[in-house]
Amino acid sequence: MKPVSTRALAASLALATFTATPLAAQDTNIVVEPEYEAENDPFIWLEETRSERALDWVRAENEKTIDALQSDPRFEELKSEALAIYNAEDRIPGVSFTHYGMVNFWQDAKNPKGILRRTTLESWRTDNPEWETILDVDALAAKEGKEWVYGGMNCLPPDGTRCMVYLSDGGKDASVAREFDLESLDFVDGGFELPESQGSASWVDQDTLLISRDFGDDTVTDSFYPFTTREWKRGTPIEEAKEIFRGEKSDVSAGAYLLRDGEGTIHGRMAYRGVSFHEREYFVEHDGEWVKLDLPAKAGPYGILDGHMLFTTDVDWETSGVTFPADSIVAVDLEEWKADPNGAQKVLVWAPGERQTKRGGGSTKNSGYISILDNVKGKVLKFDYEDGGWGWTEIDLPKNATVGVATASNETDQIMFTSTDFLSPGTYYYAEDGVNLEIVKESPERFDATDMEIEQFEATSADGTKIPYFLVKPKGMKMDGTTPTLLYGYGGFQVSQLPSYLGSTGKMWLERGGAYVLANMRGGGEFGPGWHQSAIRENKQRTWDDFIAVGRDLVARGVTSPEHLGVQGGSQGGLLVGTAFTQAPDLFNAAIVQIPLFDMLRYQYIGRGASWIGEYGDPRIPEQRAWIEGYSPYQKLLEEKDYPRVFYVTSTADDRTHPSHGRKAAARMAAQGDDYLYFEDMQGGHSGGVDNEQRAKLRAMQLVYLMQQLFDDKNGG
């Protein structure tokens, strides 16, 4: 099993399918009913995802926005630039080590929905690898009349010839799962097939699956995620699958899974209850019973390595007279742990230094690897259990860059790493022995970075905290406040925002004289769990303060001015941008609000909103409602205020944050006579466009909007 942190799972957030937060339905202090907000919201009907009146409104808004942006003479050129980058044949095809080859998922002009394909390591290292197609998603979609979006597959270890393939219709989080044979390269006739739902399936053996799905009859949580797991035997009706674990309806999600090592050996069954987005209870099956593990709520399993069970914690963990610091990795002997899950001796494997945090990793047959941030700069550490203790080696990768594990083999010590920054395309490094590196692939440059530079500054937030941010700008740029500047941020769910190659932004924005800023607010994970936990729930306003502080600092330094400063963010970042332009409307002249959370007094009833109460609080509880009411952007859209011309971007198929957040915000601005743009993609889920043509169109529209607002005069001329 590759080590995977609970934080990495949660990072998929408003990013992920499974980790989330429950409604506090059991809390007797809840007094605010959904009908209260509904009665006071004239645009509540826009929460109807696909009603005719809602879609008629969407089509009318889309028509106005398309006319405003796609008629701009710059649109076609920008779209062509984006599409050329997205479809470039010289892109490095990212691959994964698997038992059945080096696997890649590829989309281009000929394969807009994509093909899953494989090759050998030797062939991949050449300039023109020879590929074998595993699954042609375009052909499958055309055959079945569906807008299939490939969602990955998991295969039965160790041979990996039988797999469950996940497909979503139009990019929704919910997906179907079908059994696929990697020897015949076809779906198995009469094989396992799961109807559309949130959830997962994992292999026990060739004839048995553990499945967590919506089984009807009250088997999903208030957040709409499964909370039961069943064992399904081949040849039996799915309705007769035996339930092996059940959580609670008030959980975010719950389920059971197999504990496997890197060789595919099963060491037992584990289960979890997601009692909030950031808190879980874990269980292990012991002597036929589910035994709850004595772990902090913000700690969990990290994997199996060198005969040890590893755990990681986001809080200080005091056990048996020893305190393991937050963000550390802790080990127990695997056999001792299996014999006594709560009594096995625990030892420290790794703990962060000052301003350090881990952010993922991987494992080969004999070693583990973790990527860490050291003052928002990347390192990779290799760790092994030798001579009765844990030892560390730092991998010799570029300094002052974002580095990480690209893929690792469970069968050998082969591993690949990547490095990048804002101006440097990705470089792939390969090590046969896990340590001695050679460069095997370098991404082509997509824009001219010769006269560009990267600087890092700090802004001072409202409470005095120093907030770092990166600035990418032309060398020798005049600090006279005239540079069009795009400020991007996220600031939530312990997700780190790191330097990565700007690609299309470099070509479409930087080459035209713009500057780009990436802010590292509290609420993210750039400096570990404490950086995140200091800006959630009652302290969430700190994230918004941090972002606004960065904007003011850019103006104070002369980088830009309010007339030329724009902000952009998606999902939690859409909420961030919403709070920014409603709390400081005079600071910005452009705001791209993508797939946002916006009505925070009703968010728990919309889409998967109930799953994020652990991040924001529950507005049905008066004390917590007071936190949220202070910043909820939808309610802060006031007729007496002047806002920049906002651009809302949503997706009809987004079943995570739901398009109604953006819809209602736009409708409210329209009723107040405010200037705005609204575009809702009728396909594509929470992650946006489902093919490169669609992505290029959306990106070009965003850049046209930014240029109209920040490059052109205030009349858009």
DAWOHU-V43429 format. One line per field, one symbol per residue. ss: DSSP state (H for helix, E for strand, - for the rest). phi: phi as a letter, one per 40 degrees, with the letter a starting at -180 (. if undefined). burial: + if it has 24 or more other C-alpha atoms within 12 Angstrom, else -. Layout:
ss->???
phi->???
burial->???
//
This chain:
ss->-----HHHHH-------------------E---HHHHHH----HHHH----HHHHHHHHHHHHHHHHHH-----HHHHHHHHHHHH---------EEE--EEEEEE--------EEEEE-HHHH-------EEEEEHHHHHHHH---EEEEEEEE------EEEEEEEE-----EEEEEEE----EE-----EEEEE--EEEEEE--EEEEE-------E-----E-EEEEEE----HHH-EEEEE-------EEEEEEE-----EEEEEEEEEEE--EEEEEEEE--EEEE------EEEEEEE--EEEEEE---EEE--EEE----EEEEEHHHHHH-------EEEE-----EEEEEEEE----EEEEEEE---EEEEEEEEE--EEEEEE-------EEEEEEE------EEEEEE------EEEEE------EEEEE---------EEEEEEEEE-----EEEEEEEEE----------EEEE---------------HHHHH-HHH--EEEEE---------HHHHH---HHH-HHHHHHHHHHHHHHHH-----HHHEEEEEE-HHHHHHHHHHHH-HHH--EEEEE--------HHH---HHHHHHHH----EHHHHHHHH----------------EEEEEE--------HHHHHHHHHHHH----EEEEEE----------HHHHHHHHHHHHHHHHHHHH------
phi->.ccbccccccdcfcbbcbcabcccccccccbccccccccbbcbdccccdbcccccccccccdccccccbccccccccccccccccccdccccccbbcbcbhcbabbbaccbcchbcaaaccccdcccbccbbccaccccccccbgbccbcbhabbccccgcbbbcbbbcggcccacbbcbbcccfacccgccabcdachabbccacbabcbbaccgfgbbcccgbcbbbbbbcdgbcccccccbabcbccccaaibaccbcccgccbibbaabccadbbbbbbbcbfgbcbcccbdcbaacbibafgbcbbbbcbdbcafgbbccdgcbbbbcccccccadbbccbbccabcccgbacahiaabcbabbbcbbbfgbcabbbbacbfgacbbbcccbdcfbcbaccaacccbccabbbaaadbbccbbbbbcbgbccbcbabcccbaccdbbabbbbbbbcdcgccbcabbbaccgdccbgbccbbbbabgaffccbbdadcfcccccbccchcbbbbbbcchcbcbgdcccccbbfcbcddccccccccdccccccgcaadcbbbbaabgdcccdcccccccbcccbbaacbbfccacccbccbbfcddcbcccbhbcccdccdcccccbdcdcccbccbbbcccbcbbaccccbcgccdcdcccccccccgccabbbbccbgcccgdcaccccccccccccddccccbcccccgc
burial->+++++++++++++++++++++++++------+----------++-++++----++-++--++--++-+++-+-++--+++++++++++--++++++++++++++++++--+++++++++++--++-----++++++++-++-----++++++++++++-+++++++++++++++++++++++----+---+++++-++++++++++-++++++++---+++++++++++++++----+--+-++++++++++++++++++++++--+++++++++++++++++++-----+-+++++++++++++++++++++++++------+++++++++++--++--++--++++++++---++++++++++++++++++++++++++++++----+---+++++-++++++++++++-+++++++++++++++++++--++----++++-+++++--++++++++++----+++++++++------+++++++++++++++++++++++++++++++++++++++++++++++++++++++++++++++++++++++++++---+++++++++++++++++++++++++++++++++++++++++++++++++++++++++++++++--++++++++++++++----++++++++++++++++++++++++++++-----+++++++++++++++++++++++++++++++++++++------
//
